[in-house]
Amino acid sequence: MTTLTMAVRPTTIADGVQPARAGGSARVNGPSLIVVRDGLWRVVDRSGAVLGHIERETHPDGERYLARRLVMSTRRIELGAFWRIDDAADCFR
C-alpha cells in the first residue's frame, strides 16, 4: 500500500481519506501530491522532481482519478483511470 502526501504543501493522509485541500507539510516515503487546483494534483518524488499528474474526473458511477506520467518535460503517458486516488498514485512508485 502506498502512503501518500498531498496539499498545497505535502501533508500525510491515512488510507481512505479524501485528498486535502490545504494544510501543513510533512514528508513520508512514496510520492507526494501537491494541489495545483481543485481536482488536479502534481505528483512529485522525495527530491521534488515532478513525476506526473493525477486528475479527478466525474463519472456516472462516481469519481475516477486519471494518472498521467511526464516523460521529459513535453510528453505525457496515460497510465490509466482508477476509482481510488491511492491506486492512481501507486503508478508513480
C-alpha positions as CSV (number, residue, x, y, z in Angstrom):
1,M,0.0,0.0,0.0
2,T,1.3,3.4,-0.9
3,T,1.5,6.2,1.7
4,L,0.6,9.5,0.0
5,T,1.1,13.1,0.9
6,M,-0.9,15.9,-0.5
7,A,-2.0,19.5,-0.1
8,V,-0.6,22.9,-1.0
9,R,2.5,21.7,0.8
10,P,2.6,17.9,1.1
11,T,0.6,16.5,4.1
12,T,0.3,12.9,5.2
13,I,-3.0,11.2,4.7
14,A,-4.3,7.9,6.0
15,D,-5.9,5.2,3.8
16,G,-9.4,6.1,2.7
17,V,-9.1,9.8,3.5
18,Q,-10.1,12.2,0.7
19,P,-7.4,14.5,-0.7
20,A,-6.6,17.5,1.3
21,R,-7.5,21.0,0.0
22,A,-4.8,22.8,2.0
23,G,-2.6,22.2,5.0
24,G,0.8,22.0,6.6
25,S,3.7,19.9,5.5
26,A,5.2,16.5,6.2
27,R,7.5,14.0,4.4
28,V,6.9,10.3,4.2
29,N,8.1,7.5,1.8
30,G,6.4,7.4,-1.6
31,P,5.1,10.1,-3.9
32,S,3.8,13.4,-2.7
33,L,0.7,15.1,-4.2
34,I,0.7,18.9,-4.4
35,V,-2.6,20.6,-5.2
36,V,-2.5,22.5,-8.5
37,R,-6.2,23.4,-8.4
38,D,-9.4,21.7,-7.3
39,G,-9.3,18.2,-8.8
40,L,-5.7,18.3,-10.1
41,W,-2.6,17.2,-8.2
42,R,1.1,17.3,-9.2
43,V,2.9,14.1,-8.2
44,V,6.5,14.7,-7.0
45,D,9.2,12.4,-5.7
46,R,11.1,12.9,-2.4
47,S,13.6,15.2,-4.2
48,G,10.8,17.4,-5.5
49,A,11.1,16.2,-9.2
50,V,7.7,16.2,-11.0
51,L,6.7,12.6,-12.0
52,G,3.2,13.5,-13.4
53,H,-0.3,14.5,-12.5
54,I,-3.5,13.0,-11.2
55,E,-6.8,14.5,-12.2
56,R,-10.2,13.8,-10.7
57,E,-12.9,13.2,-13.3
58,T,-16.6,12.9,-12.6
59,H,-18.0,9.7,-13.9
60,P,-21.7,8.4,-13.8
61,D,-20.6,5.7,-11.3
62,G,-18.6,8.1,-9.1
63,E,-15.3,9.9,-9.3
64,R,-12.3,8.5,-11.1
65,Y,-8.7,9.5,-10.9
66,L,-6.7,9.8,-14.1
67,A,-2.9,9.2,-13.8
68,R,-0.6,10.8,-16.3
69,R,3.2,10.3,-16.3
70,L,5.5,13.0,-17.6
71,V,8.2,11.8,-19.9
72,M,10.8,14.6,-20.3
73,S,9.1,18.0,-20.0
74,T,7.0,17.9,-23.1
75,R,5.3,14.4,-23.3
76,R,2.7,12.6,-21.2
77,I,1.8,9.0,-21.0
78,E,-1.7,8.0,-19.9
79,L,-1.2,5.4,-17.1
80,G,-4.9,4.7,-16.5
81,A,-8.1,5.6,-14.7
82,F,-8.7,4.5,-11.1
83,W,-11.5,4.6,-8.6
84,R,-9.2,5.5,-5.7
85,I,-6.6,8.2,-5.7
86,D,-4.2,5.8,-3.8
87,D,-4.4,3.4,-6.7
88,A,-3.6,6.2,-9.2
89,A,-0.6,7.2,-7.1
90,D,0.7,3.7,-7.0
91,C,1.6,4.1,-10.7
92,F,4.3,6.5,-9.7
93,R,6.2,4.3,-7.3
